[in-house]
Amino acid sequence: MGMKRIGGWLLALGLAQGVALTAAERFDSVYLSEFLTINRAGLRDDDGDHSGWIELHNGGTSPVNLAGWSLTDARTNLTRWRFPGLVLLPDKYLLVFASAKDRTKDLAHLHTNFKLAPEGSYLALVNPQGAVVSEFAPTPAVVDVSVGRVRGEPTWLGNFHQPTPGKPNASGGPGFAPEVAFSHPG
């Protein structure tokens, strides 16, 4: 799984918290990039509330029309919240507030019809055919700490003490080990 840069304790923490990848996930199209469950001091939504949020990234080279795609926090209801017709361009991010306000008319301020549970919510992105294309296992939340994938290496997972909604995720900071250098060959 290419975990060269992740410090052992972060990997153990991530696995203990249930952060997991699906073997079938592809990162050459749209995928779940980052999410924040308990937002007390970060980004505010269009109502001025500190809502949780979910970030998608189009890692592909083609635009993707999200009409018919869904976000869900329930394995038994894969179409819990459907995206309106909007196109996510290559290498762009889309932020959706997990606020339970259920808004799809203003494409700049999308809101799901559910909130992420602090004790840990399953989170999935589902394509129009009903296939889960990206997911996170239930992950207990830490206040103002997001969970996500490292840009350029989306199979690397981590907790981000400085969330980056709408931007590339960091590959360093607490929990990430510096590049390994050996003093002797071999």
Order of alpha helices (4+ residues) and beta strands (2+ residues): alpha-beta-beta-beta-beta-beta-beta-beta-beta-beta-beta-beta-beta
